[in-house]
Structure formats: C-alpha cells, structure tokens
Amino acid sequence: MIIARERTGQWTVMRNKAGIHFFSSLKAQLILSFILLSALVLALNSLLSYRTSSQLFQNRIEDETLRNFRQSEYNITTYLNEIEKLTNLISIDPSVQQLLVEGIDSEPDTIVAINTFIAKMTGFMSEYSYLDSIYMVTDEMKIVGTNRRNVLLMREGVRKEAFQRSLVYTAGKISHPKTSFIGGYTFGELGEGWLETTVSTPSKAIVAVKGIGLGLQFKQIATLMIVIDEQTLSAIYGKFSDTGSGNISLLNEAGEVISSTDSAAIGNKYPYAENVVSTNASGSFTEKLNGETMQIVYYTMSDNQWSLVNEVPTAVFSSDIVKLQRTSMVIFICSILFISFLFVFWAEKFTKPLNQLLYSIREVGRGKVGSVVKEVPNNEIGLLINQFNRMSLDILHLIHENSQMERRKRELEMEMLQNQIQPHFLYNTLNTIKWMALAIKAGHIASSIETLGHIIRPLFRNKEMFWEIGEEMTYIQHYVRIMRYRYGEDLILIVHSNAFIRQHKIPRLALQPLVENAILHGMKNKDENKRIEISMDHSSEDIVICVADNGEGMPEGLAERLNRQFLQDASLQSDSGDGIGLRNVDNRIKLHFGSKYGLHIQSDTDTGTSVYLSIPTKIK
C-alpha cells in the first residue's frame, strides 16, 4: 500500500510502508514479469504458429503437386512410348529400307522411292497430329524429309564432319538401337553448321532421334529425326498449373529446360538444377527466383530421369497466414489484458503480508529487538512470518550467548598463541644444536638435525588436512635421508611421477607410513642393496600410487589377511610406535573418498612387498 510520496525534481517517487520504491517492489516486479512473460509467450506463439502454418501449407502444396506430377509422368511416358513405337515402325518401313539400299540421288528409280517415303511420312503426320516434321540423314550425308509447312527436303549438302559433331548424331549413336529425345532447341538450331539451308520450326521442339540399320543388321547407316512441337508436351502437365501459381518446367538429366509453361526458359540451364537433378527423387525447397520467394517442388521421372519442376510463389499462401496471425494476436492481447487486471488484484493481496514482514525486519535492523508481525496468513508466507517472529524473540537470547562466546573465543586465542610458541621454541632449540655441531665440525649431526627440522616444520606451519603429492614426496625424501644415517647409504629411494600427479591433493602423511613400514619391516634383515621404489599411474577416474621394496617380503598368508582386514575395517597398527599405521592411512582414505579407495598389499617371500594406495582423480 502506498502511504508516502517523495518529491524529487519534477518526478514523484512512490514508496510503500517498507520504504521501497514502487518500481523496485515485489508487486511491481511480479506484474512486469507477468507482462514480459506474456509478451514472450505471444511472440513465440506467433512465430511458432506462422512457421507451423507455413509448413502445413507448403506440405499441402508439395503433396498436391507431386500427385499431379505422378499423373503427368504417366501421360508423358505414354506419349514418349508412342513416339518411340513410331520411330521403330518408320525404321523398318519398306520405303525407308528401299532408300537405304538404293541411296538418295536424282535417278528415276530413286525419285520414285523418295516420293514413296515422303508419302508414307505425310501419312504418319496426318495420323499423329502432334508431329511437326520427319527427316532422315544417311551416312552418305544426304537428307530427305517433309514437314507440315509442305516443305519437301532433299539435300546432298550435309557437311559430314559438322553433322557427326552435332547433338543429333551423337544422341542417335549413343542410344542406338533405342530412341533418344532432345529438347530445348528448334530444328534449325540443331541443324546449324551441317545443313547448308537450315529448316526452321515455329517454336522450340522435342526431337526424337533413332539410328537406323539395314534390315536386321545392327550397324547404323542412317539417322531418323522426328520433330514434335514442344507445346504438345507442355499441354500434358500445363493443365495442372493453377491461376496465380508459378511456372512448370520439364528438365532433362543435365538440368536443362526442354519444355516449360514459360517459353523464355526453354533451352536454358535451370537456376537450381543441382538441387533437383542430383537427388533423383522428389521433394521441395524454398529459394529466391527473380526477386520473389518461391517454393520449388520437383519430381524425377523413373524411366528417363527427366524432372518436373513447379514454382509456387510463397505469397500465394503467406497472405492467408498473416490474416490468421493477426486475428489470433488480437484475441491473445485481449486475453492478456484481462488476465493482467486480475493479476494486479491478486499481486496486491499476495504482497501485503510480505510488506508487513519487511517493515518488521527493518525495525529489528534498527535495534528494536522483539518486533513481530501480528497478522499471519494461513499459507507459506504465514510460515515465513512465524519463523521471523520466533527469530525476533530469540535474538535477545542469542545476544547473551554471543557475549559468552566472545569471552570463550578470547580464551581460545590465548591458548592457540601459547601452542604456537612451543614449535618456535623447538625450532630455535634444533637450530642451536645444529650450530653447536658445526662448531665441533660434526657435519653429519648438523645435517641430520637440519633434515629433522625440514620434517617437523611442515607439520606445524601447514594446518590443512590435504597437501600436494609433490609436498609428500619432499617430506619422504627428508625422512629417508635421516634413515640413511641409521641404515647406511645403500638405502635407495626411487620415485617415478609426473607433473599432473605431483600437483594432485592427498591427505597429509598418507604415504610416509608406507615408506616407514618398508624400511623398518621389509629391510630389517637385509644388509645391502636396500631399494624402495615409488611409482604412480592415473586414469580418468583413479590415481594409484605403489610403494614397493626389495626386502624379504611378508610371511605366507599375511598379506591376504591384511587385505581382508582392510575390507572389514579391522584394526591394524604399525610397529613404528608413532601412532600412524596402515589402518590409520586406510581409514583416512576411506573417510575422505569412500570405501572404493584405500590400501591393498601384494607380497612375495624373498622378493619384496608392494603396497598400493588408490584415490580419485577428481576430488570434490
């Protein structure tokens, strides 16, 4: 509830009873959070709805187009099969075979054969209305044929080299004895370079090319060309083009447009031919085409690998989606406004007890110990208020206890100060003995005392439970140096480690007892060549450290009993008398890292003993 206004310049800053700016209050944050969350939900809902609707429309268009294309594939295949049958019929026609035998020239008998051939071809064109012209070129580079413009063609000027390089000859040669289809050109364009007088067709043409042999001989000695008006082919699939939709095109296996409802595209490489031809399947994708976003639906025909492509402008369905989105947005915004009104009322009721609690907390902060909230609602906030009231009433008791704790703390600090004096006294005493030994030239005594100082100093200087394995190795090296004064210089310590393991943490003095047991027990009856070897290995989960000696080994069965005791948490103390035994080390490892880790012993009589210590690679 707003009970005060503070004038700051021209702005009025509103504060509630708890002294918090209105726009910083929980109520305002709840309302703003709700509005922002609702706006986010609205935006995501609009985006998701638009994409889902757009995808549904695209899928529907794709499915419908593919159904039409499958029907068109059947019609086109039937159409091409009919033309192929016609080429086969013409190739074995007696008039054609007679011309191949007699040749094409001006002799009277040949003229009769040519007229018979032209009459037969004219009859075929009368029977098949979609034929534009029929021509035949022999290997002697002579051409004869006719067309619907009543042009009879008989030429002896065919240029052999140009003809053999032409697309017509190449297609017939490759597909022989089958029929090949070429599209995207006029017949005049196909004859350019090898016909002295080109023959024009009124539009782009589809040319059926077939190599012809003499009788049943396989050898090709002539090339038959049947020219078909491209519009007869585009009429087959063009009927499925809706008003307002884009163009439908037919591509050959090279991605060239051989037929299209857009005549200007015929003969050109399709802009996205790689996406269509390389897949040898059906589907759709969206691309920019002539500055307009198009959904391009394609279908590859199984017989000849030609592809049907339909370009559908996305604007055809996006306008309907936008209208649907606007209607949904208006409904959603009205719903948000109504819910926001109800939420403001609820937020006021919800935050009132919190404001009272905050006010009481501020009172306690000002020193009014014992302040409580009287109105306690029956909900989770009520539980919070009860806890605050209990806390407020306990503060006086805590203040009294705090004064006692401060007094005890001062006593402990004095005790810790006294404990710190003792190590310093011990260091100073050892240092004095060291200088006395040096004064009488007792170098071994001075060196051993200095090493002992190195051993004792970390125990008092570092109070942490863990230190690095490298620090433990340094400690062990000092310890072994002192043991050499007792057991001789032939006591050798070998350490195999790496930088990664040396910087890993380990409980303090976890390895020293293992080295101590190896010296005191493993080497006690060995006079020379006493060797202790420490090796380390790690994986992604564990670090294993092995302390091995070349001593006399354990008695038979002892290692197995010790390992069983480790698993059963049995007590096992070393004989060193220092109170840090194998059981101590094993229990410390298990307490810190779990029962999976700890010690394991392997020993062979007269060979030596190996003690393995395992810890995790990653310490939490």
C-alpha positions in Angstrom: 0.0 0.0 0.0 1.4 3.4 -1.0 1.4 5.7 2.1 4.1 8.3 1.2 5.3 10.4 -1.7 8.8 11.9 -2.0 9.1 14.9 -4.4 12.4 14.7 -6.4 12.7 17.4 -9.0 9.7 17.0 -11.3 9.2 13.3 -10.5 7.2 11.8 -7.8 8.8 8.8 -6.2 6.3 6.5 -4.5 7.4 4.4 -1.5 5.5 1.7 0.4 5.3 1.2 4.1 8.6 -0.8 4.0 10.4 2.2 2.3 10.9 0.5 -1.1 10.4 2.4 -4.4 7.3 1.2 -6.1 9.1 0.0 -9.2 11.6 -1.9 -7.1 8.8 -3.6 -5.1 7.9 -7.3 -5.4 4.4 -6.3 -6.6 5.7 -4.2 -9.5 8.3 -6.9 -10.4 5.6 -9.6 -10.4 3.4 -7.5 -12.7 6.2 -6.6 -15.0 7.5 -10.2 -15.1 4.0 -11.4 -16.0 3.6 -8.8 -18.7 7.1 -9.6 -20.2 6.5 -13.3 -19.9 3.1 -13.0 -21.6 4.7 -10.9 -24.4 7.4 -13.5 -24.8 4.8 -16.2 -25.0 2.8 -14.2 -27.5 5.9 -13.7 -29.7 6.9 -17.3 -29.5 3.3 -18.4 -30.2 3.1 -16.1 -33.2 6.4 -17.3 -34.6 5.6 -20.9 -34.0 2.1 -20.6 -35.4 3.4 -18.8 -38.5 6.1 -21.4 -39.1 3.7 -24.3 -38.4 1.0 -22.8 -40.7 3.6 -22.0 -43.4 5.0 -25.6 -43.2 1.5 -27.1 -43.4 0.6 -25.0 -46.5 4.0 -25.9 -48.1 3.4 -29.6 -47.3 -0.1 -29.5 -48.7 1.2 -27.8 -51.9 4.0 -30.3 -52.2 1.7 -33.3 -51.8 -0.8 -31.9 -54.3 1.9 -31.0 -56.8 3.5 -34.4 -56.5 0.2 -36.2 -57.1 -0.2 -34.1 -60.3 3.3 -34.8 -61.3 2.8 -38.6 -61.0 -0.2 -38.3 -63.2 1.8 -36.2 -65.6 4.6 -38.8 -65.6 2.2 -41.5 -66.7 0.9 -39.3 -69.5 4.4 -38.1 -70.6 5.7 -41.7 -70.5 2.8 -42.9 -72.6 3.3 -40.0 -75.0 7.1 -40.8 -75.4 6.5 -44.5 -75.7 4.0 -43.8 -78.6 6.7 -41.7 -80.4 9.3 -44.4 -79.8 7.0 -47.0 -81.3 6.5 -44.7 -84.3 10.3 -44.4 -84.8 10.6 -48.2 -84.7 7.8 -48.5 -87.2 9.4 -46.0 -89.6 12.8 -47.6 -89.3 11.5 -50.9 -90.6 9.1 -49.4 -93.1 9.8 -50.8 -96.7 10.1 -47.3 -98.2 12.8 -46.5 -95.7 14.7 -49.7 -96.2 14.5 -49.2 -100.0 16.0 -45.8 -99.8 18.8 -47.2 -97.6 19.5 -49.8 -100.3 19.2 -47.6 -103.4 20.6 -44.4 -101.9 19.3 -40.8 -102.3 20.1 -39.3 -105.7 18.4 -38.0 -108.8 17.9 -41.3 -110.6 14.3 -42.0 -111.7 14.1 -45.2 -109.6 15.4 -43.3 -106.6 12.9 -40.5 -107.2 10.1 -43.0 -107.0 11.5 -44.4 -103.7 11.8 -40.9 -102.3 8.2 -40.0 -103.2 7.0 -43.2 -101.6 9.0 -42.4 -98.4 7.6 -38.8 -98.3 4.1 -40.1 -98.9 4.4 -42.5 -96.0 5.8 -39.8 -93.7 3.0 -37.5 -94.7 0.6 -40.2 -93.8 2.2 -40.6 -90.4 1.9 -36.8 -89.8 -1.8 -36.9 -90.7 -2.3 -39.8 -88.3 -0.3 -38.2 -85.5 -1.4 -34.6 -85.1 1.5 -33.7 -82.7 4.2 -34.4 -85.4 5.8 -31.4 -87.0 8.3 -32.9 -89.4 10.2 -36.1 -90.2 13.8 -36.3 -91.6 16.4 -38.9 -92.3 20.1 -38.4 -92.8 22.2 -41.3 -94.4 25.8 -42.0 -93.7 26.5 -40.6 -97.2 25.4 -37.3 -95.8 22.2 -37.0 -97.8 19.0 -35.8 -96.1 15.3 -36.4 -97.1 12.1 -35.4 -95.2 9.0 -33.4 -95.0 7.1 -31.1 -92.6 3.6 -29.6 -92.0 4.5 -26.5 -94.0 4.6 -28.6 -97.1 8.4 -28.2 -97.4 9.9 -31.2 -99.1 13.6 -31.5 -98.3 16.2 -33.4 -100.3 19.7 -32.2 -99.8 23.1 -33.6 -100.7 25.0 -30.8 -99.0 25.1 -32.1 -95.5 28.5 -31.5 -94.0 29.8 -34.8 -92.7 32.2 -33.5 -90.0 29.8 -31.0 -88.7 26.9 -33.5 -88.6 29.0 -36.1 -86.8 29.8 -33.5 -84.1 26.1 -32.4 -83.8 23.9 -33.3 -80.9 21.5 -35.1 -83.2 24.1 -37.6 -84.5 25.7 -38.1 -81.0 22.3 -38.8 -79.4 21.4 -41.3 -82.1 24.8 -43.0 -81.9 24.8 -43.4 -78.2 21.2 -44.6 -77.8 21.3 -46.9 -80.9 19.2 -49.0 -81.4 16.9 -47.2 -79.0 15.2 -43.9 -79.5 16.7 -40.7 -77.8 14.9 -37.4 -77.1 16.4 -34.0 -77.4 14.6 -30.8 -76.2 15.1 -27.1 -75.8 16.0 -26.3 -79.4 14.4 -25.5 -82.8 15.3 -28.0 -85.5 17.0 -25.1 -87.3 19.3 -24.7 -84.3 20.1 -28.4 -84.2 20.9 -28.4 -87.9 23.1 -25.3 -87.7 26.6 -26.0 -89.1 25.8 -29.1 -91.0 22.8 -28.1 -93.2 23.5 -25.6 -95.9 19.9 -24.4 -95.6 18.5 -24.6 -92.1 15.0 -25.8 -91.7 13.0 -23.7 -89.1 10.2 -24.8 -86.8 7.7 -22.3 -85.4 8.8 -22.9 -81.8 11.1 -24.9 -79.6 10.9 -28.6 -80.5 11.3 -32.0 -79.0 13.3 -34.2 -81.4 13.1 -38.0 -81.3 16.4 -39.4 -82.7 17.0 -43.0 -83.7 19.8 -44.8 -85.6 18.6 -47.0 -88.5 20.3 -50.1 -89.8 19.7 -52.1 -93.0 17.2 -54.9 -92.3 18.2 -56.9 -89.2 21.8 -55.6 -89.2 22.8 -53.7 -86.1 25.2 -51.3 -87.8 23.8 -47.8 -88.0 23.8 -46.4 -91.5 21.2 -43.5 -91.2 19.7 -41.2 -88.5 15.9 -40.7 -88.2 14.7 -37.4 -86.7 11.0 -36.8 -85.8 10.4 -33.2 -84.7 7.5 -32.6 -82.3 6.1 -29.2 -81.2 7.1 -28.6 -77.6 3.7 -27.1 -76.8 2.1 -30.5 -77.3 4.3 -31.8 -74.4 3.8 -28.8 -72.2 0.0 -29.2 -72.6 0.2 -32.5 -70.8 1.5 -31.1 -67.5 0.5 -27.5 -68.0 -3.2 -28.2 -67.2 -2.1 -28.7 -63.5 -0.8 -25.1 -63.3 -3.2 -23.1 -61.1 -4.0 -19.4 -61.8 -1.6 -17.2 -59.9 1.0 -20.0 -59.5 4.5 -20.0 -61.0 5.8 -21.9 -64.0 6.1 -25.6 -64.5 9.1 -26.8 -66.4 10.5 -30.2 -67.6 14.2 -30.7 -67.2 16.5 -33.3 -68.8 19.1 -35.3 -66.9 21.6 -32.4 -67.4 19.3 -29.9 -65.7 18.4 -28.0 -69.0 14.8 -26.9 -69.5 13.4 -28.8 -72.5 9.8 -27.8 -72.0 8.1 -25.2 -69.9 4.9 -23.1 -69.5 7.4 -20.2 -69.7 8.7 -20.3 -73.3 11.6 -18.0 -72.5 13.1 -20.5 -70.1 13.3 -23.3 -72.7 16.9 -24.1 -73.7 18.4 -22.6 -70.6 20.0 -24.2 -67.6 17.6 -24.3 -64.7 18.9 -21.9 -61.9 18.6 -24.6 -59.2 19.3 -27.7 -61.3 21.9 -29.0 -58.9 19.2 -29.3 -56.2 16.8 -31.1 -58.5 18.9 -33.4 -60.7 21.4 -34.6 -58.1 18.7 -36.0 -55.8 17.0 -38.3 -58.3 13.9 -38.2 -56.1 11.1 -35.8 -55.2 10.7 -33.0 -52.7 10.7 -29.2 -52.4 12.8 -26.3 -51.2 12.4 -22.6 -50.9 14.6 -20.2 -52.9 14.6 -16.6 -54.3 13.8 -16.6 -58.0 13.6 -13.4 -60.0 13.4 -11.4 -56.7 10.4 -13.5 -55.5 10.4 -16.2 -52.8 9.3 -19.5 -54.4 8.5 -22.9 -53.1 10.1 -25.2 -55.8 8.5 -28.6 -55.9 10.4 -31.2 -58.1 9.7 -34.8 -59.2 12.2 -37.1 -61.1 10.6 -39.4 -63.6 11.9 -43.0 -63.2 12.1 -44.0 -66.9 14.2 -41.3 -68.4 15.5 -39.3 -65.4 13.7 -36.2 -66.6 12.4 -33.9 -63.8 9.2 -31.9 -63.4 9.6 -28.6 -61.5 6.8 -26.4 -60.3 7.5 -22.9 -58.9 4.9 -21.8 -56.4 5.2 -18.2 -55.0 5.0 -18.3 -51.2 2.8 -15.1 -51.4 0.0 -17.4 -52.5 -0.4 -18.8 -49.0 1.5 -16.3 -46.8 -1.2 -13.7 -47.0 -3.8 -16.1 -45.6 -1.3 -17.0 -42.8 -0.8 -13.3 -41.9 -4.6 -12.8 -41.7 -4.9 -15.7 -39.4 -2.0 -14.5 -37.3 -3.5 -11.0 -36.9 -6.8 -12.4 -35.7 -5.0 -14.7 -33.2 -2.9 -11.8 -32.0 -5.9 -9.6 -31.3 -7.6 -12.4 -29.3 -4.4 -13.1 -27.4 -3.8 -9.5 -26.5 -7.3 -9.0 -25.2 -6.9 -12.1 -23.1 -3.6 -10.8 -21.7 -5.1 -7.5 -20.7 -8.0 -9.2 -18.9 -5.6 -11.6 -17.1 -3.3 -8.7 -16.2 -6.1 -6.9 -14.5 -6.9 -10.0 -12.4 -3.2 -10.5 -11.7 -2.8 -6.9 -10.3 -5.6 -7.6 -7.8 -4.0 -10.9 -6.8 -0.5 -9.3 -6.5 -1.8 -6.7 -4.1 -3.3 -9.3 -1.8 -0.2 -11.5 -2.1 2.4 -8.8 -1.4 0.6 -7.1 1.6 1.9 -9.6 4.2 5.3 -9.5 2.7 5.4 -5.7 3.0 4.4 -6.0 6.7 7.1 -8.6 7.2 9.7 -6.4 5.5 8.7 -3.5 7.7 9.2 -5.6 10.8 12.6 -6.8 9.6 13.7 -3.1 9.1 12.5 -2.4 12.7 14.7 -5.2 14.0 17.5 -3.9 12.0 17.2 -0.6 13.7 17.6 -2.2 17.1 14.0 -2.8 18.1 14.7 -6.4 19.1 11.5 -8.4 19.7 9.4 -6.8 16.9 6.8 -9.3 15.5 4.2 -9.4 12.7 0.7 -9.7 14.2 -1.3 -10.6 11.1 -0.2 -14.1 10.0 -1.9 -15.6 6.9 -2.5 -19.3 6.6 -0.1 -20.2 3.8 3.6 -20.5 3.1 4.1 -16.8 3.8 2.5 -17.3 7.2 5.1 -20.0 7.9 7.8 -17.5 6.9 6.3 -14.9 9.3 6.1 -17.3 12.2 9.8 -18.1 11.7 10.6 -14.4 11.7 8.6 -13.9 14.9 10.4 -16.8 16.5 13.8 -15.4 15.3 13.0 -12.0 16.6 12.1 -13.3 20.1 15.3 -15.4 20.1 17.6 -12.5 19.3 17.8 -11.4 22.9 18.9 -14.8 24.0 21.4 -15.0 21.2 22.9 -11.7 22.2 23.5 -13.0 25.6 25.1 -16.2 24.3 27.2 -14.2 21.9 28.8 -12.3 24.7 29.7 -15.6 26.3 31.1 -16.9 23.1 33.3 -13.8 22.6 34.8 -14.4 26.0 35.5 -18.1 25.2 36.9 -17.0 21.9 39.4 -14.8 23.6 40.4 -17.7 25.8 41.0 -20.0 22.8 43.0 -17.3 21.0 45.3 -17.2 24.1 45.6 -21.0 24.1 46.4 -21.0 20.4 49.1 -18.4 20.9 50.7 -20.5 23.6 50.7 -23.5 21.3 52.4 -21.5 18.6 55.2 -20.6 20.9 56.1 -24.3 21.5 57.1 -25.1 17.9 59.1 -21.9 17.7 60.9 -23.0 20.8 61.6 -26.4 19.3 62.9 -24.9 16.0 65.2 -22.5 17.9 66.5 -25.4 20.1 67.2 -27.6 17.0 68.9 -24.6 15.3 71.1 -24.1 18.4 72.1 -27.8 18.4 72.9 -27.6 14.7 75.3 -24.6 15.2 76.9 -26.4 18.2 77.5 -29.5 15.9 79.0 -27.3 13.2 81.2 -25.6 15.8 82.8 -29.0 16.7 82.8 -30.0 13.0 80.2 -32.8 13.4 78.7 -32.3 9.9 76.5 -35.5 10.0 74.9 -34.4 13.2 74.2 -30.9 11.8 72.9 -32.3 8.5 70.5 -34.8 10.4 69.3 -32.0 12.7 68.6 -29.8 9.6 66.7 -32.6 7.9 64.7 -33.2 11.1 63.8 -29.5 11.0 62.6 -29.9 7.4 60.4 -32.8 8.6 58.9 -31.0 11.6 58.4 -27.6 10.1 55.6 -28.6 7.6 53.7 -30.3 10.4 53.3 -27.1 12.4 53.4 -24.5 9.6 50.6 -26.1 7.4 47.3 -26.9 9.3 45.4 -28.1 6.2 44.2 -31.7 6.0 45.5 -32.1 2.4 48.6 -31.1 0.6 50.1 -31.9 -2.8 51.6 -35.3 -3.6 54.8 -33.4 -4.5 55.0 -32.0 -1.0 54.5 -35.5 0.4 57.4 -36.7 -1.8 59.6 -33.9 -0.4 58.7 -34.9 3.1 59.5 -38.6 2.4 62.9 -37.6 0.8 63.8 -35.8 4.1 62.6 -38.8 6.1 64.7 -41.3 4.0 67.7 -39.0 4.3 67.6 -39.4 8.1 67.0 -43.2 7.8 70.2 -43.4 5.8 72.2 -42.3 8.9 70.8 -45.4 10.6 70.7 -48.0 7.9 73.5 -46.8 5.7 73.9 -45.0 2.3 72.9 -48.1 0.4 69.2 -47.3 1.2 68.0 -46.0 -2.1 64.7 -44.2 -2.8 63.5 -44.1 -6.5 60.4 -42.0 -7.4 58.5 -42.2 -10.8 56.0 -39.4 -11.2 54.7 -36.7 -13.4 53.7 -33.1 -13.0 50.0 -33.9 -13.2 50.1 -36.4 -10.3 52.5 -34.4 -8.2 50.1 -31.4 -8.1 47.2 -33.6 -7.1 46.0 -33.3 -3.5 46.4 -36.2 -0.9 45.8 -36.4 2.9 48.9 -35.4 4.7 51.2 -38.2 5.8 49.4 -40.8 3.7 52.5 -42.2 2.0 55.1 -41.7 4.7 53.9 -44.6 6.9 54.1 -46.9 3.9 57.8 -46.0 3.4 58.4 -46.3 7.1 57.0 -49.9 7.2 59.1 -50.8 4.1 62.2 -49.7 5.9 61.5 -51.0 9.4 59.9 -54.3 8.4 60.9 -55.1 4.8 64.6 -54.2 5.2 65.3 -55.3 8.8 67.2 -58.4 7.8 68.7 -57.0 4.5 72.3 -55.9 4.8 72.8 -54.2 1.4 71.1 -53.1 -1.8 68.1 -51.8 0.0 65.7 -50.2 -2.5 62.3 -48.5 -2.2 60.6 -47.6 -5.4 57.5 -45.3 -5.5 55.6 -45.3 -8.8 52.4 -43.5 -9.8 49.8 -44.0 -12.5 46.4 -42.4 -13.3 43.3 -42.8 -15.4 40.3 -40.6 -15.9 38.9 -41.8 -12.6 41.7 -43.1 -10.3 45.2 -42.3 -9.2 47.2 -45.4 -7.9 50.5 -45.0 -6.0 52.6 -48.0 -5.4 55.3 -48.2 -2.6 57.4 -51.3 -3.3 60.6 -52.6 -1.6 63.0 -55.4 -2.5 63.1 -56.8 1.1 62.3 -60.2 2.4 58.5 -59.9 1.9 55.8 -60.9 4.3 55.2 -64.3 5.7 52.9 -66.5 3.7 49.2 -65.6 4.1 49.9 -62.3 6.0 49.2 -60.0 3.0 45.9 -61.8 2.3 44.8 -61.4 6.0 45.8 -57.8 6.0 43.7 -57.1 2.8 40.7 -58.9 4.4 41.1 -56.7 7.5 41.1 -53.6 5.3 37.8 -54.6 3.7 36.3 -55.4 7.1 37.6 -52.2 8.6 39.7 -54.2 11.1 42.3 -52.6 13.3 45.9 -52.8 12.1 48.7 -50.6 13.7 52.3 -50.3 12.5 55.1 -51.3 14.9 56.7 -47.9 14.5 55.2 -46.6 17.7 54.4 -43.2 16.1 50.6 -43.9 16.1 50.2 -43.5 12.3 49.8 -47.1 11.0 48.4 -48.8 8.0 44.9 -48.9 9.5 45.1 -45.1 10.1 46.0 -44.5 6.5 43.4 -46.8 5.1 40.6 -45.4 7.3 41.6 -41.8 6.4 41.4 -42.6 2.7 38.0 -44.3 3.0 36.6 -41.4 5.2 37.6 -38.8 2.6 36.9 -40.7 -0.6 34.7 -43.7 0.1 35.1 -47.4 0.6 36.1 -47.9 -3.1 39.5 -46.4 -2.3 42.2 -47.3 0.3 45.1 -49.7 0.6 45.9 -53.1 -1.0 49.0 -55.3 -0.4 50.9 -57.7 -2.6 53.9 -59.6 -1.2 56.1 -62.5 -2.2 58.6 -64.1 0.2 62.2 -63.2 -0.6 61.0 -60.9 -3.4 59.5 -57.9 -1.7 56.3 -56.1 -0.8 54.2 -53.7 -2.8 51.5 -51.5 -1.1 49.0 -49.8 -3.5 47.2 -46.7 -2.4 44.3 -45.5 -4.6 42.5 -42.1 -4.6 40.1 -40.5 -7.0 41.5 -38.3 -9.8 38.8 -35.6 -9.2 38.4 -34.5 -5.6 35.0 -32.8 -4.9 
